[in-house]
Amino acid sequence: MLYRKLPYMLSAFALLLGGTAKAQNPFITNQFTADPTARVFNGRVYVYPSHDIPAAPGRGRAGWFVMEDYHVFSSANLTDWTDHGVIVTQNKVPWVKPDSYSMWAPDCIARNGKYYFYFPTTPKDTTINKGFTVGVAVADKPTGPFVPQPQPIKGVRGIDPNVLIDKDGQAYLYWSEGNIYAAKLKPNMLELASEPVTLGELPTKGLKEGPFVFERKGIYYLTYPHVENKTERLEYATSTSPLGPFTVKGVIMDESPTGCWTNHHSILPFNNQWYLFYHHNDLSPAFDKSRSVRLDSLFFEPNGAIRKVVPTLRGVGLTDARQKIQLDRYSRLSSRGASIAFLDTANTFQGWKTVFTDNQGWVQYNGVAFGKQALKTVTLRVQAAAGATVQLRTDGTTGPMLAQVTVPKGSQWQEVKAPVSAFKSGTHALVVSSKTSTPVAIDWVKFD
């Protein structure tokens, strides 16, 4: 197990400081997060994920999902993310079973100046439901404070709530429990206005869950995780109505090649680009019940079909050259001589390093904003027991050289600074390569 008390304590400490994160995948690295619902409120993106924590005696079930609260994160540029802290916690909701650790995938929607946060969990009153049901917490701001309603939504049995407000103003609630269900919501957003219906045109084989519905150019897209084979992949169906009938159209994202059993997502447009938010177990490769949220661009074909998204480590957004550039979240990696590893396997929240074993290794990181004002120096956090020479270039392995850095011998991490020999303004890909046959590891690169 990769769980230790230390990472959890570091996570909590970071939150006390008002944690921030940079946009590479995963884009939240101070805690485990999953099931991200992304929404745009007042020109800013807010992400409402679930929060995986390690099981412990008296805290959840070992080997399973353990979730006790929700955070919200936000960004104005999809690059710099702010953790606004806990917005709802299990034992402060009147109807929730105490210490149930089942605060699963949520959603949040804005209406009439209020923000409605929908979340599933288990009730203490089993006459309401013996399994999961869905509650609502209401706030005046997207970051809260959220006030939970005294009772869950009557008539909803299941998990993974999702809300669509249609163009005519009618709101719909979607959720899952084996099948995917939908019902109209009353204007107060707290009660069902119609009996639930089963969206029954979907695959009958394999688990379906996590619905996320949106409308684009008159087409309603019902997107959902589905276990077609061994693990969940993301699929979609379309309709001309929010309640269907839906026609299955295809796959948005294939099964994880590394075996992460779940995936759960949301899709939204922001600044004229569509994005897919989803999760993977990047920070916990040995235990897929601790996930981390990711973000990649999504595109539509002219006929409205969704082009399949290939997961990336790089994610989206520009990285300012003056920030720490995490090369391990690469856009391209050489076929030999370079690899990625954790900085500390006992504390995976510290992230990764790029390891060059010889002079055949290189890594390319796209989307670095160098700006207009000339940058004079570059600093590398680097480790090379026998010493090394590292080159930095723009726009390819044979592109203009930015700097050549001589790394002194040393078994410990050190920050090495070198002059920039040929500054190039604007946005460029950064390529870093080793020019020696001895191993060298790089944590980050930063220009000044």
C-alpha positions in Angstrom: 0.0 0.0 0.0 1.1 3.5 -0.8 -0.9 4.8 2.1 1.1 6.3 5.0 0.1 8.7 7.7 2.7 11.2 6.4 1.0 12.0 3.0 -2.3 12.5 4.7 -0.8 14.8 7.3 1.0 16.7 4.6 -2.3 17.0 2.7 -4.1 18.4 5.7 -1.2 20.9 6.4 -1.3 22.1 2.8 -5.0 22.8 3.1 -4.5 24.9 6.2 -2.2 27.0 4.1 -4.9 27.5 1.4 -3.4 25.0 -1.0 -2.7 25.8 -4.7 -1.9 23.5 -7.6 -0.5 23.8 -11.1 -2.3 22.4 -14.2 -0.6 19.2 -15.2 -2.2 15.8 -14.8 -3.3 15.2 -12.2 -4.1 18.8 -11.5 -4.8 18.4 -7.8 -1.8 16.9 -6.0 -2.3 17.8 -2.3 -4.9 15.1 -1.7 -6.7 12.3 -3.5 -9.7 13.4 -5.5 -12.1 11.7 -7.9 -15.4 12.1 -9.8 -14.8 15.7 -10.8 -17.8 17.8 -11.8 -16.6 21.0 -13.4 -18.9 24.1 -13.8 -18.3 27.6 -15.0 -19.6 30.3 -12.6 -19.0 34.0 -13.3 -16.2 33.3 -15.7 -14.3 31.0 -13.4 -14.1 27.2 -13.4 -15.1 25.4 -10.2 -14.4 21.7 -9.7 -16.4 19.7 -7.2 -14.8 16.2 -6.8 -15.2 13.5 -4.2 -12.3 13.1 -1.7 -10.6 9.7 -1.2 -8.9 9.2 2.1 -7.0 6.2 3.6 -9.0 3.7 5.6 -8.0 3.3 9.3 -9.4 1.5 12.3 -12.8 3.1 12.8 -12.6 5.0 9.6 -14.1 3.3 6.6 -13.6 -0.1 5.1 -10.2 -1.3 4.3 -9.6 -1.9 0.6 -12.7 0.1 -0.4 -13.6 3.8 -1.2 -13.4 5.9 2.0 -14.9 9.5 1.7 -16.0 11.8 4.5 -16.2 15.3 2.9 -16.1 17.4 -0.2 -13.7 20.2 -1.2 -14.1 22.7 -4.1 -11.3 23.9 -6.3 -11.3 26.8 -8.8 -9.3 28.4 -11.6 -9.5 31.3 -13.9 -7.1 29.8 -16.5 -7.1 26.0 -16.0 -3.5 26.3 -14.9 -3.5 27.8 -11.4 -5.9 26.0 -9.0 -7.0 27.1 -5.6 -8.4 24.7 -2.9 -11.2 26.5 -1.1 -11.4 23.8 1.6 -14.2 21.6 2.9 -17.7 22.6 1.9 -19.7 19.6 3.2 -18.7 16.9 5.7 -20.6 13.7 6.6 -21.3 14.2 10.3 -22.6 17.8 9.8 -25.5 16.7 7.5 -28.6 16.0 9.7 -29.9 12.9 7.8 -26.5 11.2 7.0 -25.6 8.0 8.8 -22.7 9.0 11.1 -19.2 7.9 10.1 -20.5 6.3 6.9 -17.6 7.4 4.8 -19.7 7.2 1.7 -19.8 10.8 0.3 -19.5 9.8 -3.3 -19.6 11.7 -6.6 -21.4 15.1 -6.4 -22.6 17.9 -8.6 -23.3 21.6 -8.2 -25.5 24.0 -10.2 -26.4 27.7 -10.1 -30.0 29.0 -10.2 -31.6 32.3 -9.1 -28.5 33.5 -7.3 -28.1 30.3 -5.3 -25.8 27.3 -5.6 -27.2 23.8 -5.2 -24.7 21.1 -4.3 -26.0 17.5 -4.8 -24.3 14.6 -3.1 -25.1 10.9 -2.5 -24.5 9.0 0.7 -26.2 6.6 3.1 -29.0 7.8 5.4 -29.2 6.9 9.1 -33.0 6.4 8.7 -33.3 3.2 6.7 -37.0 3.9 6.2 -35.9 6.6 3.8 -33.6 4.2 2.0 -31.5 1.2 2.9 -28.8 2.1 0.4 -27.7 5.4 -1.1 -29.9 8.5 -1.6 -29.2 12.1 -2.7 -29.2 15.3 -0.7 -28.8 18.9 -1.4 -26.8 21.7 0.3 -27.4 25.4 -0.6 -25.1 28.4 -0.7 -24.9 32.0 -1.8 -21.5 31.5 -3.4 -19.9 28.6 -5.3 -17.4 28.1 -2.5 -20.0 28.1 0.3 -20.7 28.1 3.1 -23.2 25.3 2.1 -26.2 24.6 4.3 -27.4 21.0 4.0 -31.2 20.4 3.7 -32.6 18.5 6.7 -33.8 15.6 4.5 -32.6 14.1 1.2 -34.6 14.3 -2.0 -37.7 12.2 -1.7 -38.0 9.4 -4.3 -34.3 9.2 -5.3 -32.5 6.0 -4.7 -28.9 5.8 -6.0 -25.7 7.6 -6.5 -23.9 10.0 -8.8 -26.4 13.0 -9.1 -26.1 15.2 -12.1 -28.3 18.3 -12.9 -29.2 19.8 -16.3 -31.1 23.1 -16.6 -32.6 23.0 -20.1 -32.9 26.0 -22.4 -36.6 26.4 -21.4 -35.7 26.6 -17.7 -36.8 23.1 -16.7 -34.3 21.4 -14.5 -33.6 17.6 -14.6 -31.9 15.3 -12.1 -30.0 12.3 -13.3 -28.5 9.5 -11.1 -27.5 5.8 -11.3 -28.2 2.6 -9.5 -27.5 -0.2 -11.9 -29.3 1.7 -14.6 -29.4 5.5 -15.2 -32.5 7.4 -14.1 -33.9 10.8 -14.6 -36.7 13.1 -13.3 -37.8 16.7 -13.6 -36.9 18.9 -10.6 -39.3 21.5 -9.1 -38.2 25.2 -9.4 -37.0 25.1 -5.8 -34.3 22.5 -7.0 -35.0 20.5 -3.9 -37.8 18.2 -4.9 -38.7 15.9 -7.9 -41.5 17.3 -10.1 -42.0 13.9 -11.9 -41.7 10.2 -11.3 -38.2 8.8 -12.1 -37.8 7.2 -15.5 -35.2 4.6 -16.6 -33.1 5.7 -19.5 -33.4 2.2 -21.0 -31.7 2.5 -24.4 -28.3 2.0 -23.0 -26.2 -1.2 -22.8 -27.6 -3.9 -20.6 -24.4 -5.8 -20.0 -21.9 -4.4 -17.5 -22.2 -1.7 -14.8 -23.3 1.8 -15.9 -23.1 4.8 -13.5 -21.9 8.4 -13.2 -24.3 10.2 -15.7 -23.3 13.6 -17.0 -25.7 15.3 -19.4 -25.2 18.4 -21.5 -26.7 20.0 -24.5 -24.9 21.3 -27.6 -26.5 22.6 -30.8 -29.8 21.0 -30.0 -28.3 17.5 -29.2 -28.5 16.2 -25.7 -25.4 14.1 -24.8 -25.8 11.5 -22.0 -22.3 10.5 -21.0 -21.5 7.7 -18.5 -18.8 5.2 -17.4 -19.6 1.7 -18.5 -17.8 -1.6 -17.8 -17.9 -3.2 -21.3 -15.0 -5.5 -20.6 -13.0 -5.4 -17.3 -12.9 -1.8 -16.2 -14.8 1.4 -16.8 -14.6 3.3 -20.0 -16.4 6.6 -20.8 -19.2 6.3 -23.4 -22.0 8.6 -24.7 -25.4 8.5 -26.2 -27.4 11.3 -27.8 -31.1 12.4 -28.0 -33.2 15.3 -29.1 -34.8 15.3 -25.6 -33.4 15.5 -22.1 -35.3 12.3 -21.2 -34.5 10.4 -24.4 -34.9 8.0 -26.1 -31.1 8.0 -26.4 -29.0 6.3 -29.1 -25.6 4.9 -28.1 -22.9 6.6 -30.2 -19.5 5.7 -29.1 -16.6 5.8 -26.6 -15.2 9.1 -25.2 -12.2 7.5 -23.4 -11.0 3.9 -23.5 -10.3 1.7 -20.4 -7.3 2.6 -18.4 -4.2 0.8 -19.7 -2.9 0.5 -16.2 -6.1 -1.1 -14.8 -7.7 1.7 -12.7 -11.1 0.2 -12.3 -13.2 3.4 -12.2 -13.5 6.5 -14.3 -15.9 9.3 -13.7 -16.1 12.6 -15.5 -17.8 15.9 -16.6 -17.6 17.9 -19.8 -17.8 21.7 -20.2 -16.9 24.5 -22.6 -14.6 27.3 -21.4 -13.2 30.1 -23.4 -14.3 28.5 -26.7 -12.8 25.1 -26.0 -14.4 22.0 -24.6 -12.8 20.0 -21.8 -13.1 16.5 -20.3 -12.5 16.3 -16.5 -12.0 12.7 -15.3 -9.8 10.7 -12.8 -7.1 8.1 -12.7 -4.9 6.6 -9.9 -1.7 8.5 -10.8 -0.7 9.2 -7.2 -1.6 5.7 -6.0 -0.7 3.2 -8.7 -0.9 0.3 -6.3 -4.4 1.0 -5.0 -7.1 2.3 -7.4 -9.5 3.4 -4.7 -7.4 6.5 -4.3 -7.8 8.6 -7.4 -6.7 11.9 -8.7 -8.5 14.3 -11.0 -7.3 15.0 -14.6 -8.2 17.4 -17.4 -7.7 17.1 -21.2 -9.1 18.9 -24.2 -12.2 17.5 -26.0 -13.3 18.0 -29.6 -16.4 17.4 -31.7 -16.5 16.3 -35.2 -18.6 18.3 -37.7 -21.5 15.9 -37.4 -21.6 16.3 -33.6 -19.7 13.1 -32.7 -17.3 13.3 -29.8 -13.7 12.6 -30.9 -12.1 10.0 -28.5 -9.9 11.6 -25.9 -6.5 10.2 -25.4 -5.3 10.8 -21.8 -2.2 13.0 -21.4 0.2 13.7 -18.5 0.6 17.3 -19.8 -3.0 18.3 -19.3 -4.1 21.7 -20.6 -3.2 25.4 -20.3 0.0 27.3 -20.7 2.9 27.1 -18.2 4.7 30.4 -17.5 8.4 29.9 -18.0 8.9 31.7 -14.6 7.0 28.9 -12.8 8.5 25.5 -12.0 8.0 23.4 -15.1 7.4 19.8 -14.2 9.0 18.0 -17.1 7.6 14.7 -15.9 4.2 15.8 -17.1 5.6 15.6 -20.6 4.1 16.0 -24.0 6.6 13.7 -25.7 9.3 11.3 -24.3 12.2 9.6 -26.1 11.8 5.9 -26.8 14.9 5.2 -24.7 17.1 6.9 -22.2 14.3 8.7 -20.3 11.7 7.6 -17.8 9.4 9.0 -15.0 9.6 8.0 -11.3 8.2 9.2 -8.0 10.4 11.6 -6.1 9.5 9.6 -2.9 7.4 6.4 -3.1 6.5 6.8 0.6 5.0 10.3 -0.1 3.6 10.3 -3.6 2.1 13.8 -3.1 5.7 15.1 -3.7 5.2 14.2 -7.4 7.6 12.9 -10.0 11.0 13.3 -11.5 12.4 12.8 -15.0 15.3 10.3 -15.1 17.8 10.3 -17.9 20.0 7.2 -18.0 22.2 8.2 -21.0 22.6 10.7 -23.8 19.8 9.2 -25.8 17.2 10.6 -23.4 15.0 13.7 -24.0 11.7 15.0 -22.9 9.4 17.6 -24.5 7.0 19.8 -22.6 4.6 21.8 -24.8 3.0 25.1 -24.1 5.6 27.2 -22.2 5.0 30.9 -22.2 8.3 32.7 -22.4 6.8 36.1 -22.7 8.3 39.2 -24.3 10.9 40.3 -21.8 14.2 38.4 -22.1 14.9 35.7 -19.6 18.5 35.6 -18.5 18.9 32.5 -16.4 17.5 29.0 -15.9 17.5 27.0 -12.7 17.2 23.2 -12.5 16.5 21.1 -9.5 18.7 18.2 -10.3 20.5 15.2 -9.0 23.6 13.5 -10.7 25.9 11.4 -8.6 28.6 11.5 -11.3 27.8 14.9 -12.7 26.1 15.6 -16.1 25.5 18.0 -18.9 22.0 19.0 -19.8 20.8 21.0 -22.8 17.5 23.0 -23.1 16.1 23.8 -26.6 12.9 25.2 -28.0 10.6 23.6 -30.5 12.3 20.2 -31.0 15.3 18.1 -30.2 17.3 20.0 -32.8 15.7 23.4 -32.2 17.5 26.6 -31.0 19.5 26.0 -27.8 18.3 28.0 -24.8 21.0 26.9 -22.4 23.6 24.2 -21.6 23.8 23.4 -17.9 26.8 21.7 -16.2 25.6 19.7 -13.2 28.2 19.2 -10.5 28.7 15.7 -8.9 26.5 15.0 -5.9 24.2 12.4 -4.5 21.7 15.0 -3.1 19.3 17.2 -4.9 20.7 20.6 -5.8 19.5 23.7 -7.6 21.9 24.6 -10.5 21.7 27.9 -12.3 23.0 28.7 -15.8 22.7 31.6 -18.2 20.2 31.6 -21.1 22.3 31.9 -24.3 19.6 32.6 -26.8 16.2 33.8 -25.6 13.1 33.3 -27.8 10.0 35.2 -27.0 6.4 33.8 -27.3 5.1 30.3 -26.5 7.2 27.3 -27.4 7.7 23.7 -26.7 10.7 23.1 -24.3 12.9 20.1 -24.9 15.4 19.0 -22.3 18.0 16.3 -23.0 21.0 14.7 -21.4 24.4 14.9 -23.1 26.3 12.5 -20.9 26.2 8.8 -20.4 25.8 8.9 -16.7 22.4 9.1 -15.0 20.8 12.5 -14.1 17.4 13.2 -12.6 15.4 16.5 -12.9 12.6 17.6 -10.7 11.8 20.9 -12.3 13.0 23.7 -14.5 12.5 27.4 -14.0 13.5 30.6 -15.9 14.2 34.0 -14.5 
